[in-house]
Amino acid sequence: MRSKSLNAVLLAFSVVLEGAILLTVSNPWWRLTLGLWLLALIIVFASQVKMPGLIGELSTTSIRRRQFPLLRKTTGALLDQVRRLNWLVVDMDRGFRDRDTVKMEIQATERRMAELLIEIRKTAGRMEPDPDAHPTETPTMPVGEPQQGTDAG
């Protein structure tokens, strides 16, 4: 049984040799024959190296938990409201929706944004949820296509 480092060296050498053969051998039959034999060696050496295990070890050490999840959740809700405000204005400018209705929705969205800014001040630096706080999720208009089929004003 070979060591992991020897397997890694043999794998690297096989890959380099495979590339050299593919570039230098001009006879297609020799290139195919030698390439397939080296490909078999590459597969054997790669199975011995256990790359998925190495990749798994690297990825588990680099995962970092968010330090302030409440702040992230609240700022995400604020960004949702900004997107909603944007699409309300776009719908109004394009004439897809009634101007008066959209203006009322814009005012409501701006009020909600002001509330979220107050919540952001309260949640900044906190790591666990406040049992008295209400959820920051609000129903929003889907981002993307403007609403159609309403009054054109």
Buried (B, 14 or more C-beta within 10 A) or exposed (E): EEEEEEBBEBBEBBBEBBEEBEEEBEEEEEBEEBBEEBEEBBEEBBEBBEEEEEEEEEEEEEEEEEEBBBBEBBBEBBEBBEBBBEBBEEBBEEEBBBEEBBEEBBEEBEEBBEBBEEBBEEBEEEEEEEEEEEEBEEEBBEEEEBEEEBEEE
